[in-house]
Amino acid sequence: MDQITTLVVGAGANVPYGFPTAAGLRHSIIGNEQFSDFMHEMPLELQSQLNRYQEYREIFEKSSLSSIDNHLTKNPQYLEIGKYCIAGSLLTYESSSRFREKSNYPKEDWYSFLFNVLNKGTETFDDFVENCNNLNVITFNYDRSFEMFFLESIWHTFTKEFPVDKRSVEDIPFTIHHVYGSLGDLQLVNGSISNYGTVNPEYRISRAIQEIKIIDEDREYDHDAFSLIDTADDVFFLGFGFDDQNLERLGLDSKTLNGVNVYASIYSQKKNDINRIRNLFRGSTSLHHTKTCLELLENHFNPNSEPNFWLEVESF
């Protein structure tokens, strides 16, 4: 990867792997029986949350708000049980997540496409590391699917360099920055990830609610995230909704990107939203946008291929 490249990943980017949008997460919390059963299987030390879960589920349902983060921002008295709901729900999604040909939408599998771009021309893991030198990832998602996919892919591509006893969760050679925290650091036992999904739920949920942050808990903009964007040549917004609070968190509500090529997947964005995105990046060198994450990456990294999707490029 010749250009300094930063990916900004939102909830929409993880949908091909079985994860929900904000509206899908709402449905999981208020109407998914699998998640409700999971909450009832909690050990005794967490059972005290069950009555509060039932209470909060009804309140959140009748609020009609699509985003639980938005609801908790307005109702901080439910912050703790809200985090239990988020963590428990996303851990069930992790357990059922699928990658590669088994993903929910194999034709939208941008994880595999990106891995193959980074793997191009490599013979050893050192070659792969060199290809990753200019890549950084900023994610607004709590789940660890991106890390899980890349660790599996690295270990099973470079098998001589990563026998079971030589594996580490630090084997991904580029920065992955979770803006609002995650469900916890991945852990390795006997060469396999031991804490992805709902394994040891009493430990996972207790740990996860300590790690994740709700939007309103930390209002200051993320200096590290903005630096990764500001110093990049190319910035890709993948499945990112351009919510005002998230833009503020990145510092993009008040700061201008100069000399940066911006790429954005704008699936389901309406015309007024697209115009707002144009204005947001008026200081950048150019704005490229397509409907899906994979289309966006394919057009950039396979420029000689004939595009079969809508693409708009604007130079400022």
N, C-alpha and C positions, 0 to 999 in steps of 0.2 A: 504494500500500500504506500504509494509515493507521497500522497498528500496527507497532511495532518487531518484526521477524520474523527468527528465526534458524533455518536448516535445518541439521540434523545428518545427514549422508549416509553410509550404510554400504554394504557391498558389494552387498547385496540390491537396492538402488535402481538399480544399473547393469545388472542382468540383462536388462531389455528391450532394451538396446542391444548385446547380445552379449558382455557381460563376465561372468566367473565369480564364483560364491560361493567361499568358502575351499575347499570340497570340489571345486569345479570347477577351481580353480587347481591343486590337488593332482593331479587327473587330467591336466591339461595338462602338468605337469612330468614325471610318471612314465610316462605312457602315450600322449602325443600325438605321433604321428610327424611332424606338421608342425613342431612345436616342436623336435623332435630334429634334423630336417633343417636347421632354421634355425641351431641351434647349430653344426652341422658346416660351415655356410657362413661362419662367422666368419673374418675375416682372420687371418694368421699370428700377429700379436701377441696375439690372444685364443685361439688354438688350444690354448695351454697349459692352458686351463681345461677342455678336453674330457674328459680322463681323470678330473679331479676331478668333472665333471658326471656321468659314468657312475657313479662311486663313490657320489656323494651321492644320485643318483636311486634307487639300490638301497637305501641306508640309510633314506631318507625313506619309500620304499614299505613297507619291512618294519616301520617304526615304528608303522604304522596310524593315526597322528595325522592328523586332517583338515586342520589348519592348519600351513602351512610356517612362519609367524611363531612359532607355539607351539614347533615343533620346533627352530628356530634359537635360541630363547630358552634351551632346555635344552642345546643343542649349539653354543655360540658358536665352536668351532673351524671350523665350516662356514659361518660368517657370510658370507664373501666370495663363495663359490660359490653360496650360497643366494640372495644378492642378484642374481647373474648369472641364476639360474633365474627369479626373480620378474620382473626387468626384461625378460628375453628373452621370457618367456611373455606378459606384459601388452602388450608392444609388438606381438606378433602379434595379440592381441585388438584393439588399437587399429586395426591395419591392416584388420581385417575388420568393425569396428564399423559399425553402420548407424543412422541417425536418422529421425525422422518416419515417414512411411508405410512406409519400408523397414526399420524397426526389427524386431527379432525378434518383439516383441509390441506391435503398434501400439495395441492397446486399453489398454495400460499405459504409454503414452508421457507421462510426467509432465513431462519437459523441455519439450515443446511446450505443454502446458497452462500451465505456469508462465510461459513466454514470452508467451503470449497474455493471461494475467492482467496482466502488467506492461505490455503494449502497449495495454491497454484505454484508450480515450479519447485516445490520442496522435495528434498530427499530425507532430511533429518529434522528432528524437532528444533534444532538451532536455526534451520532455514525458516521454519514456521514462526519462531520467535521474531526473527528479523522482519518477516512480513507483517507482524503485528505491532511493530515499533511505533507506528503513527496512529494507532487506534485507541480510542477511549469510548466508554459507554456510560451514559447517565440514564438511570431508570427510575420511573415514578412508581414502579410496581413493587409490592411486598414479596411476591413469590421469588423462588430461586431457580426457576426453570431454565433461564439463560445459562446460569453457571452449571447446572446439572447437565444440560445438553453439551456444553463445550468440554467439560471434564470427561464425559463418556466418549466424545468424539476424539479428543486428544489421546486418551489412553488406548483406544482401540485402533487408532491410526498408526501411532508410533509404539507398537507393542514391544519392540526390543528395548526401547528406552524407558518404558513404563511397565515392567513386570509388577505384579500385585504388590510386592513388598517395597516398591520404589514410588508408589503413587502418593500424591499430596493434593489437598484441596487448594494449594497455592500454585497449581500447575498451569493455570490460565495466565498467559503472559501479557495481559493488558488490564487497564483499570476498569472496574465496574463499580460505579458509584450509585448507591441507593439513596435518593433524595430524602425519602421519609422512612428510612430504615427498611429492614426486611424481617422475614420470619425467623431469622437467626443464621449464624454461620453454619455452613455445611460441615459435617463431621465424617471422618473416615474410620471404618472398622474392618480390618482384614481386607483392605483394598476396595471396599465398596462404601458408597454413601449410606450412612445409617439413619439419617434424620430428615429425609425428604418425604413429605407427606405426613400421614397420621400415625406413624410408628411412635410408640411411647407417648400417647396423646397428653397425659398429665404433665410430662416434662416439656413437650413441644409447645403447648399453649401457654404454660406459665412463662417459658422463656420468650416466646414470640411477643407477648403483650409488653414485655420490657423493651423490646427492640423497635417496635413500630411506633411511628409518630403520626398524629392526625394533623391536618393542615394548620389548624389554629394554635397548636402547641408551640410552634416555632415560627414566628412571623418574619424573622430576619431572612434576607435573601442568602442563598447558598453560595458563598464566595468560591468554593472549590468547583462547583458545577459551572458557574459563570466563567471561571478561568478556562475550563475545558472547552467551552463554547467560543470564547473570545479569541483564544489562541489557535483555533482550528482554521484550516483552509476550506473544508467542506463540513457542513453540519446537516445531518439527516434527522428529521422529526418523523418518527415511525409510530403510527397509532396514537398520536398525541392530540388531545382535544383542544389545546390552546385555551384552557380555562384561565381566567384572570388571576386566580390565586396561585396557580402553578407558574404562570409567567412572572408573577411578582417574586416567587421563590427563586426563579432563575435570574432575576434582575433585569429581565427583558421588558418589564413595564416602563422602565425609565432609562435604560441604556441602549445605545445604538450599536449594531454590529457593522463594522466597516471592513470592506474588502473580503467578505465571507460569501461563499456560495452556499445558498440554503436550499435544501431539498425537503419536501413535505408530502407525506401521504395524506390525502384529504377525503378519504372514504366517508360518505354520508354528510360531509360538510355542505352547508347551504351557501348560496351565492353571497349573501351578506357576510358570512363567516370567512369566505375566501377573500373578499375585499378587505376584511380586517387583517387577515394574514399578510396580504400584500402591503398594507400600510405599516404593519409591524416591522417588516424587513426592508423598508424603503432604503435604508442605508447600506444594505448588502450589495455585493456585486451582481448577483442574479438570484432569481427564485425559480426553482423547478418543482412542479407538483404533478403527481399522478394519483390514482385512486387507492392503490394498495401498496403495502410495504415492499413486497417482492418486486412488483413492477418498477418501483422507484430504484431499487438496488440493481436490478437487471439492466435498466436503461443506462445507469451510470457506469457499472463495471463491465458490461458487455456492449460498448457503444457501437460496435460493428454489426450487432445482431439487428434484425429488422423488427422494430417495435410493433406489437399487435395490441396496443392499448393507448388510451388517451394520455397525452403528455403536453404540458404547457410550460414554456420557458419564458421568463420575463427578465430583461436586462434593465438595470436602473442607471 
